[in-house]
Amino acid sequence: MPVPSPSRPSVYHHFILLVWEECDAEGRHLVWRFSLQDSQKEMRIGFKDLDELKSFLKKWMEKPSEENSPKENVT
């Protein structure tokens, strides 16, 4: 019987999700906006709507973990 290879340890990615509502001059709802901040790379990406955010996350999760991990400086 084949011996299963040891599994790779889990890799975690941390994002801060910001959500805010834009309103008109009378305070009526216009649109929800979103941004993600990658706490490891300290970069922030804005999205005009929920569909754009979902599309970004879907594409991001399709990449291998190595591409999504922060690059370490080797000296």
N, CA, C and O atoms as a GROMACS GRO file, in nm:
protein
  300
    1MET      N    1   0.084  -0.117   0.000
    1MET     CA    2   0.000   0.000   0.000
    1MET      C    3   0.089   0.125   0.000
    1MET      O    4   0.183   0.132   0.079
    2PRO      N    5   0.060   0.224  -0.089
    2PRO     CA    6   0.145   0.343  -0.094
    2PRO      C    7   0.130   0.428   0.032
    2PRO      O    8   0.022   0.440   0.091
    3VAL      N    9   0.241   0.486   0.069
    3VAL     CA   10   0.242   0.575   0.185
    3VAL      C   11   0.212   0.717   0.137
    3VAL      O   12   0.280   0.767   0.047
    4PRO      N   13   0.112   0.782   0.196
    4PRO     CA   14   0.082   0.919   0.151
    4PRO      C   15   0.196   1.014   0.186
    4PRO      O   16   0.258   1.003   0.292
    5SER      N   17   0.222   1.104   0.095
    5SER     CA   18   0.327   1.203   0.122
    5SER      C   19   0.278   1.301   0.228
    5SER      O   20   0.158   1.330   0.236
    6PRO      N   21   0.370   1.353   0.308
    6PRO     CA   22   0.326   1.447   0.411
    6PRO      C   23   0.266   1.572   0.347
    6PRO      O   24   0.316   1.622   0.246
    7SER      N   25   0.162   1.620   0.406
    7SER     CA   26   0.098   1.739   0.349
    7SER      C   27   0.177   1.864   0.385
    7SER      O   28   0.243   1.871   0.489
    8ARG      N   29   0.168   1.959   0.300
    8ARG     CA   30   0.234   2.087   0.321
    8ARG      C   31   0.159   2.163   0.428
    8ARG      O   32   0.036   2.156   0.432
    9PRO      N   33   0.227   2.236   0.515
    9PRO     CA   34   0.156   2.311   0.618
    9PRO      C   35   0.068   2.418   0.555
    9PRO      O   36   0.097   2.468   0.446
   10SER      N   37  -0.038   2.453   0.622
   10SER     CA   38  -0.130   2.556   0.573
   10SER      C   39  -0.058   2.690   0.564
   10SER      O   40   0.028   2.722   0.645
   11VAL      N   41  -0.097   2.767   0.463
   11VAL     CA   42  -0.044   2.901   0.444
   11VAL      C   43  -0.160   2.998   0.461
   11VAL      O   44  -0.262   2.986   0.394
   12TYR      N   45  -0.143   3.094   0.550
   12TYR     CA   46  -0.249   3.191   0.577
   12TYR      C   47  -0.215   3.324   0.513
   12TYR      O   48  -0.099   3.365   0.511
   13HIS      N   49  -0.317   3.391   0.462
   13HIS     CA   50  -0.303   3.526   0.406
   13HIS      C   51  -0.401   3.615   0.481
   13HIS      O   52  -0.516   3.576   0.504
   14HIS      N   53  -0.356   3.732   0.518
   14HIS     CA   54  -0.437   3.822   0.599
   14HIS      C   55  -0.474   3.945   0.518
   14HIS      O   56  -0.387   4.013   0.463
   15PHE      N   57  -0.601   3.973   0.511
   15PHE     CA   58  -0.650   4.092   0.444
   15PHE      C   59  -0.737   4.171   0.541
   15PHE      O   60  -0.807   4.113   0.624
   16ILE      N   61  -0.732   4.300   0.531
   16ILE     CA   62  -0.825   4.386   0.601
   16ILE      C   63  -0.925   4.433   0.497
   16ILE      O   64  -0.887   4.494   0.397
   17LEU      N   65  -1.053   4.405   0.521
   17LEU     CA   66  -1.159   4.445   0.429
   17LEU      C   67  -1.222   4.574   0.480
   17LEU      O   68  -1.270   4.580   0.593
   18LEU      N   69  -1.222   4.676   0.396
   18LEU     CA   70  -1.290   4.801   0.427
   18LEU      C   71  -1.415   4.811   0.341
   18LEU      O   72  -1.410   4.786   0.220
   19VAL      N   73  -1.526   4.847   0.403
   19VAL     CA   74  -1.654   4.860   0.334
   19VAL      C   75  -1.714   4.994   0.375
   19VAL      O   76  -1.722   5.025   0.494
   20TRP      N   77  -1.755   5.073   0.276
   20TRP     CA   78  -1.819   5.200   0.310
   20TRP      C   79  -1.931   5.231   0.212
   20TRP      O   80  -1.932   5.186   0.098
   21GLU      N   81  -2.024   5.308   0.261
   21GLU     CA   82  -2.141   5.346   0.183
   21GLU      C   83  -2.124   5.489   0.134
   21GLU      O   84  -2.092   5.579   0.211
   22GLU      N   85  -2.146   5.509   0.006
   22GLU     CA   86  -2.145   5.645  -0.049
   22GLU      C   87  -2.290   5.689  -0.062
   22GLU      O   88  -2.376   5.615  -0.110
   23CYS      N   89  -2.316   5.812  -0.018
   23CYS     CA   90  -2.451   5.868  -0.020
   23CYS      C   91  -2.452   5.999  -0.099
   23CYS      O   92  -2.348   6.062  -0.119
   24ASP      N   93  -2.570   6.039  -0.143
   24ASP     CA   94  -2.583   6.168  -0.212
   24ASP      C   95  -2.593   6.280  -0.107
   24ASP      O   96  -2.584   6.253   0.013
   25ALA      N   97  -2.611   6.404  -0.152
   25ALA     CA   98  -2.616   6.520  -0.063
   25ALA      C   99  -2.730   6.512   0.038
   25ALA      O  100  -2.721   6.570   0.146
   26GLU      N  101  -2.836   6.440   0.005
   26GLU     CA  102  -2.950   6.425   0.096
   26GLU      C  103  -2.936   6.303   0.187
   26GLU      O  104  -3.025   6.275   0.267
   27GLY      N  105  -2.826   6.232   0.176
   27GLY     CA  106  -2.802   6.116   0.262
   27GLY      C  107  -2.860   5.986   0.210
   27GLY      O  108  -2.862   5.886   0.281
   28ARG      N  109  -2.909   5.986   0.086
   28ARG     CA  110  -2.964   5.863   0.028
   28ARG      C  111  -2.850   5.774  -0.023
   28ARG      O  112  -2.750   5.821  -0.078
   29HIS      N  113  -2.869   5.646  -0.003
   29HIS     CA  114  -2.768   5.547  -0.047
   29HIS      C  115  -2.746   5.556  -0.198
   29HIS      O  116  -2.841   5.560  -0.276
   30LEU      N  117  -2.619   5.558  -0.237
   30LEU     CA  118  -2.584   5.551  -0.379
   30LEU      C  119  -2.520   5.416  -0.412
   30LEU      O  120  -2.565   5.347  -0.503
   31VAL      N  121  -2.416   5.381  -0.337
   31VAL     CA  122  -2.340   5.261  -0.371
   31VAL      C  123  -2.253   5.218  -0.252
   31VAL      O  124  -2.215   5.300  -0.169
   32TRP      N  125  -2.223   5.089  -0.247
   32TRP     CA  126  -2.125   5.038  -0.152
   32TRP      C  127  -1.991   5.027  -0.222
   32TRP      O  128  -1.985   4.986  -0.338
   33ARG      N  129  -1.884   5.064  -0.152
   33ARG     CA  130  -1.748   5.053  -0.205
   33ARG      C  131  -1.669   4.960  -0.114
   33ARG      O  132  -1.703   4.939   0.002
   34PHE      N  133  -1.560   4.903  -0.171
   34PHE     CA  134  -1.481   4.805  -0.099
   34PHE      C  135  -1.333   4.826  -0.127
   34PHE      O  136  -1.295   4.874  -0.233
   35SER      N  137  -1.250   4.791  -0.030
   35SER     CA  138  -1.106   4.782  -0.055
   35SER      C  139  -1.050   4.671   0.033
   35SER      O  140  -1.103   4.641   0.140
   36LEU      N  141  -0.941   4.613  -0.014
   36LEU     CA  142  -0.867   4.512   0.061
   36LEU      C  143  -0.728   4.564   0.085
   36LEU      O  144  -0.664   4.620  -0.004
   37GLN      N  145  -0.680   4.545   0.206
   37GLN     CA  146  -0.542   4.577   0.236
   37GLN      C  147  -0.473   4.448   0.275
   37GLN      O  148  -0.515   4.380   0.368
   38ASP      N  149  -0.367   4.414   0.202
   38ASP     CA  150  -0.287   4.296   0.232
   38ASP      C  151  -0.193   4.334   0.345
   38ASP      O  152  -0.103   4.416   0.326
   39SER      N  153  -0.213   4.276   0.463
   39SER     CA  154  -0.134   4.315   0.579
   39SER      C  155   0.012   4.271   0.569
   39SER      O  156   0.097   4.325   0.639
   40GLN      N  157   0.041   4.175   0.482
   40GLN     CA  158   0.179   4.131   0.467
   40GLN      C  159   0.257   4.217   0.368
   40GLN      O  160   0.376   4.240   0.386
   41LYS      N  161   0.191   4.263   0.265
   41LYS     CA  162   0.258   4.345   0.162
   41LYS      C  163   0.231   4.493   0.180
   41LYS      O  164   0.292   4.576   0.112
   42GLU      N  165   0.141   4.529   0.272
   42GLU     CA  166   0.102   4.666   0.299
   42GLU      C  167   0.055   4.739   0.172
   42GLU      O  168   0.086   4.857   0.153
   43MET      N  169  -0.018   4.670   0.087
   43MET     CA  170  -0.075   4.734  -0.030
   43MET      C  171  -0.227   4.730  -0.021
   43MET      O  172  -0.284   4.637   0.036
   44ARG      N  173  -0.291   4.831  -0.077
   44ARG     CA  174  -0.436   4.839  -0.073
   44ARG      C  175  -0.492   4.847  -0.214
   44ARG      O  176  -0.438   4.916  -0.300
   45ILE      N  177  -0.600   4.772  -0.237
   45ILE     CA  178  -0.664   4.768  -0.369
   45ILE      C  179  -0.810   4.807  -0.350
   45ILE      O  180  -0.879   4.750  -0.266
   46GLY      N  181  -0.857   4.903  -0.429
   46GLY     CA  182  -0.996   4.947  -0.422
   46GLY      C  183  -1.082   4.880  -0.528
   46GLY      O  184  -1.034   4.844  -0.635
   47PHE      N  185  -1.212   4.863  -0.495
   47PHE     CA  186  -1.307   4.799  -0.585
   47PHE      C  187  -1.434   4.883  -0.593
   47PHE      O  188  -1.482   4.932  -0.491
   48LYS      N  189  -1.487   4.899  -0.714
   48LYS     CA  190  -1.606   4.983  -0.732
   48LYS      C  191  -1.734   4.916  -0.686
   48LYS      O  192  -1.832   4.984  -0.656
   49ASP      N  193  -1.732   4.781  -0.681
   49ASP     CA  194  -1.852   4.710  -0.637
   49ASP      C  195  -1.816   4.569  -0.592
   49ASP      O  196  -1.701   4.526  -0.605
   50LEU      N  197  -1.914   4.498  -0.537
   50LEU     CA  198  -1.892   4.365  -0.485
   50LEU      C  199  -1.849   4.266  -0.593
   50LEU      O  200  -1.767   4.179  -0.567
   51ASP      N  201  -1.903   4.279  -0.713
   51ASP     CA  202  -1.864   4.189  -0.822
   51ASP      C  203  -1.716   4.202  -0.855
   51ASP      O  204  -1.648   4.102  -0.881
   52GLU      N  205  -1.664   4.325  -0.854
   52GLU     CA  206  -1.523   4.347  -0.882
   52GLU      C  207  -1.436   4.285  -0.771
   52GLU      O  208  -1.332   4.226  -0.800
   53LEU      N  209  -1.478   4.297  -0.647
   53LEU     CA  210  -1.406   4.237  -0.535
   53LEU      C  211  -1.406   4.085  -0.548
   53LEU      O  212  -1.302   4.021  -0.532
   54LYS      N  213  -1.521   4.026  -0.576
   54LYS     CA  214  -1.531   3.881  -0.591
   54LYS      C  215  -1.444   3.831  -0.707
   54LYS      O  216  -1.379   3.728  -0.696
   55SER      N  217  -1.443   3.903  -0.816
   55SER     CA  218  -1.362   3.865  -0.932
   55SER      C  219  -1.213   3.866  -0.896
   55SER      O  220  -1.139   3.775  -0.932
   56PHE      N  221  -1.171   3.970  -0.825
   56PHE     CA  222  -1.031   3.978  -0.783
   56PHE      C  223  -0.994   3.859  -0.695
   56PHE      O  224  -0.891   3.795  -0.717
   57LEU      N  225  -1.078   3.830  -0.594
   57LEU     CA  226  -1.049   3.720  -0.502
   57LEU      C  227  -1.046   3.585  -0.574
   57LEU      O  228  -0.962   3.500  -0.544
   58LYS      N  229  -1.137   3.566  -0.668
   58LYS     CA  230  -1.138   3.441  -0.743
   58LYS      C  231  -1.008   3.423  -0.820
   58LYS      O  232  -0.948   3.316  -0.816
   59LYS      N  233  -0.964   3.527  -0.892
   59LYS     CA  234  -0.839   3.519  -0.967
   59LYS      C  235  -0.720   3.501  -0.874
   59LYS      O  236  -0.628   3.425  -0.903
   60TRP      N  237  -0.722   3.571  -0.761
   60TRP     CA  238  -0.613   3.564  -0.665
   60TRP      C  239  -0.600   3.422  -0.609
   60TRP      O  240  -0.488   3.372  -0.594
   61MET      N  241  -0.712   3.357  -0.579
   61MET     CA  242  -0.709   3.222  -0.522
   61MET      C  243  -0.669   3.116  -0.625
   61MET      O  244  -0.630   3.006  -0.586
   62GLU      N  245  -0.679   3.146  -0.753
   62GLU     CA  246  -0.639   3.051  -0.857
   62GLU      C  247  -0.488   3.046  -0.874
   62GLU      O  248  -0.436   2.951  -0.933
   63LYS      N  249  -0.416   3.148  -0.824
   63LYS     CA  250  -0.270   3.150  -0.834
   63LYS      C  251  -0.210   3.056  -0.731
   63LYS      O  252  -0.269   3.034  -0.625
   64PRO      N  253  -0.093   3.000  -0.760
   64PRO     CA  254  -0.025   2.919  -0.658
   64PRO      C  255   0.009   3.006  -0.537
   64PRO      O  256   0.031   3.127  -0.551
   65SER      N  257   0.014   2.947  -0.420
   65SER     CA  258   0.042   3.021  -0.296
   65SER      C  259   0.174   3.097  -0.303
   65SER      O  260   0.185   3.205  -0.245
   66GLU      N  261   0.273   3.042  -0.372
   66GLU     CA  262   0.402   3.109  -0.380
   66GLU      C  263   0.390   3.246  -0.445
   66GLU      O  264   0.461   3.339  -0.406
   67GLU      N  265   0.302   3.261  -0.544
   67GLU     CA  266   0.284   3.389  -0.612
   67GLU      C  267   0.213   3.489  -0.522
   67GLU      O  268   0.233   3.610  -0.537
   68ASN      N  269   0.131   3.442  -0.430
   68ASN     CA  270   0.055   3.530  -0.342
   68ASN      C  271   0.129   3.564  -0.214
   68ASN      O  272   0.087   3.653  -0.140
   69SER      N  273   0.238   3.493  -0.186
   69SER     CA  274   0.313   3.515  -0.062
   69SER      C  275   0.406   3.633  -0.079
   69SER      O  276   0.453   3.661  -0.189
   70PRO      N  277   0.432   3.705   0.032
   70PRO     CA  278   0.527   3.816   0.023
   70PRO      C  279   0.667   3.763  -0.008
   70PRO      O  280   0.706   3.656   0.038
   71LYS      N  281   0.740   3.839  -0.086
   71LYS     CA  282   0.876   3.799  -0.121
   71LYS      C  283   0.970   3.839  -0.006
   71LYS      O  284   0.962   3.950   0.046
   72GLU      N  285   1.058   3.748   0.031
   72GLU     CA  286   1.153   3.778   0.138
   72GLU      C  287   1.280   3.833   0.076
   72GLU      O  288   1.324   3.788  -0.030
   73ASN      N  289   1.339   3.930   0.143
   73ASN     CA  290   1.466   3.987   0.098
   73ASN      C  291   1.580   3.898   0.148
   73ASN      O  292   1.591   3.870   0.267
   74VAL      N  293   1.662   3.854   0.057
   74VAL     CA  294   1.776   3.770   0.093
   74VAL      C  295   1.900   3.856   0.081
   74VAL      O  296   1.929   3.913  -0.024
   75THR      N  297   1.975   3.865   0.194
   75THR     CA  298   2.097   3.947   0.192
   75THR      C  299   2.219   3.864   0.218
   75THR      O  300   2.330   3.917   0.220
   0.00000   0.00000   0.00000
